[in-house]
Amino acid sequence: MNILFFILSVALFYFVSFKLPPNYPKRKLCIYLGSSLILIPLAFFLTLKIIYALVNYSGVTELTASFICDFLIKLTMTLITISLVNLASLIVADLMIDNSIMFHQKYNTANLNKNPVKFVLANKEKIKIAFKIFFMLGACLGFYGIWLDSN
């Protein structure tokens, strides 16, 4: 079951990183990812309170509640990892590259046809994809630790 959730985590991360519309406003995406870092733990604590209420006032056993709490912790850590890594990827890959290119186009027009500026201008999208793949590999390592760790 943990392998299934590991695969789902990687697939969700891939979708959020690579399959969102490319013309989606970066500012809105930063706001959504940043606010999700606040809302996800809030939802976790509210759900945890509901589980403890179920344990105290119904026939749910401690073992079932412990299993649900462990699953909730892993799910919360996965969602926070997706939000944090995508926010970092957005800041580094998209905003930093775009701002560097805009700077050079505005203040360094004499050197636009010289390397390395010429290389970056010609391969802007490839560089962004390389950064996103690097962040995806790091997130996959985190998902492995969350879902497939033996503890």
N, C-alpha and C positions, 0 to 999 in steps of 0.2 A: 504494500500500500504506500509505503514511503517512497518507493521508486516512482510510482505513478504521480505523486505530488511533486517530486523533484522534476519530472518531465514537464508537468503542467506549469511549474514555476519558471522553467527555462523558456517554455513556449510563450507564456504571458510576458516575460521580459523581452523576448524577441519581438512580439507584437508591438509593445509599447515603444521599444527603441527604434524599430525599423519600418513598421507598417503604418504608423500614423501619417496622415497627409503631410507632405513636405511643406506645404504652404500654410500650415497651422501656425498661428502667431506664437513666437517664442516667448513673449512676455506672459501670455496667458498660460502657456505650458509651465513656465517657472512658478507662477502663482498657484496653479493646481497642484504641482508636485510639492511645493513648500507647504501648502495648507494640508495636504494629505499626511505630512509628517506629524501634524498635530491631531488630525481627526482619527487616524488609525489607532494610536494608543488610547484615545478616548473611547472609541468603540470597543477596544479590547477590555478596558476596565469595566465598562457597562455590561458587557457580556459576561465577564467574570463574576460580577455581582449577581446577575441573574442565575448563573450556575450555582453559586453558593446558596442562593435563596431556594433553588430547587432541591439541593441536598438537605437543607434544614427543614423544609416544609413538605417534601414529597418522598416518594419511595426510591429516589435515585441513590444508588449505593456510592460509597466513597471511591471505589475502584473506577466506576464509570465516570464520576466527576473528575478524578485524577487524569484519566485518559483524555477527556474532553479538554481539560485545562492544558495538558501537554500539547495537544493538537492546536489549540488556540494560540499558544505561545509560538509554536512553529509557524503558524499562518501569519501571525502579526509580524514576526521577524522577517518572513518572506516579503510581505507587502512593504515594510519599511525599507528593506534592501532594494526592492524594485524602485521605490520612490527616490531614495537617496542616490543610488547609482545612476539613475536616469537624470536626476538633477545635476549631478556632477558631470555626466556625459554631455548634457545640454550646454552647461557653462563652458566646459573645455572645448568640446568638439565644434559646437555651432557658434556660440557667441564669441569665443576667443579668436577663432579663425576668421569669422566675418569681420570683427572689429579690426583685426590686424590688416586684412585686405583693404578695408575702407580707409584706414590710416595711410597705407602706402599709396592708394589711389589719390588721396587728397594732398598729402604732404611730400610724397616721394615719387612724383610722376617721372622724373628724369631717369630713375632706375627701374621702371616697371619691366623693361625688356632685358634685364640682367638677372642672372641666377643669384640667389635662391628665390627672389620675389617672383620671377617669371614662372618658376616651377610650381610655386604655391598657387599662383593665379590659374595656371593651366590644370592643376590637379586638385582643386579645392574640394570637390565632392568625394574623391578617393581618399583624401586625407581625413575628412570627417568620418567616412565609413571605417577607416583603419582605427581611429580613436574609439568609435563605438564598439568595434569588435574587441578591442583591448578591454574596454569596460565590461563587455558581456562575458568575457572569459573570467574576469574577476568576480562578477556576480554569480557565475556558475560555480565557482569555487565556494562562494558563500552559501549557495543553495545546497551544495553537497554537504557542507558542514551542518546545515540546519536539518536537512531531511534524512541523510544517509549516515550520519555519525552514529557509532554504536552505543553511545551513552543514551 
